[in-house]
Amino acid sequence: MKKLSIIISAVMIIFLWVTPAFSQNQDETVIPMLGKGVCKADIEKFCKDIKPGDGRIWTCLKSNNDRLSQECTDHIAMVQEKRKEFIQACKDDSKKFCKGIPRGKGRIASCLKSHEAELSDTCRALFQK
């Protein structure tokens, strides 16, 4: 169940990182994923006075990267690796089924999920893990 939660969280934030310009609205996804897990203490320690929204929490974590706990750093690296895997596996499906869908807030992941039966085997496998 924990693995599924991590994968779903990774899928949700993947589309925030797909665009070359880093999305400024990702705190809505990053805080639930990191704030309730291994990065919670780091967020409370380094970003407690930061108002969530517009990517401020993520920016705070990035600016404190060298001071984050090893667990949080490892978790962020794992999420980034899952992101790369997802982008590669679902790139064509995203273009085919979700063209015109605005990125962010899990909209692309929801779009792909709604087309699950039509997705390529590699992309669909990520939803079925």
N, C-alpha and C positions, 0 to 999 in steps of 0.2 A: 504494500500500500504506500509506504514511504517513497519507494522508487517511482511509482506511478505519479505521486504528487510532485516529485522533483521534475519528472519528464513533462508533465502538464505545465508546471511553472516555467520550465525552459522553453516550451513551445510558445507560451504566452508572451515571453519577452523577446523571443527570436525576431519577430517581425518589427520590434522596436529598434533592432540593431541591423536590420537588413539594408536599410537605406544608407547611402554614404554619409549623409548628414545625420548625426546622432539625434535621435528623437528627444525632444525636450519635455515630453509628457510621460516619461516612463516611471516616475515615482509610484504611480498608481499600481504598477505591476511589480516593481522592484521591492517596495516596502513589504507587501505581503509575503513575497518569496524569501527575502533576506531578513526582514524584520521579525519574523516569527521563528526563525531557525538559527543557524550557526552564526549569522551576522548581527543578531539582535543586540548583543552587548556592544559590538563595535559601533552600531548606529547610535545607541544610547550614549556611548562614550565620546564619539567624535562629532556627531551630527545632532545632538539633542536640541540645540538652539536653532536648527535649520527648519524652516517651514516647508513641509512636503508640497510637491507640485513643481511642474516645469523642469523636472530633472535635477532639482537641487540636492536631494538625498544622494542620488547616484553620483553627482559631481563631487559631493562631500566625500563619499567613499573613495572615489578615484583620487582625490587630492590627498587622502590619507592612506593611500595604498601601502606605503612602506611601514605604516604603523598598525595595520590591521592584524588581527589574530591569524595564525596559520590556518585554522579551520575555515575562517571566512575567505581568506585568499584562495585556499584550495577549492572551496565551494564555488566561488566566482569563476575560477579557471575551468571547473567541471561544467558549469552552465555555459560558458563560452564555447567549450568543445561540443556540447550538445547542440548549441546554436549552429555551429558550422555543419554538423551532421544533418541537422534539419534543413538548413538552407540548401545544401547539396541535394538531399533526397526529395525536397518538395518544390524546388525552384520552378520546374516546368509546370507542375500542377497549379502553383500559385498564379503564374502568368495565364494559364488556360482558364481556370475557374474563378479567379478573384480579381481579374483586371478591373480597375476602377474603384476597388474597395480601398478606402483610406487606411493607412497603416496606423497601428497603435490600438491600445485598449483591447487587444485580443481579437480584433475584427477579422484579420486574415486567418488566424487559427480557427475561428468559428466558421468562416467561409469554407475552409478546407474540410473541416469536420462535417459540414452539411453535405459535402460531396464525397464523403468517405468511400462509398461503394464505387465511385468512378476514379479514384486516385490511383496513381501508379503503385505497384507493389511495395516499393521501397518507402514511399511517403506514407502509405496506409499502415505499414508495419510500425511506424513510430506512434501512430494513434492507438494501435492495438497492444503495445507493450504494457 
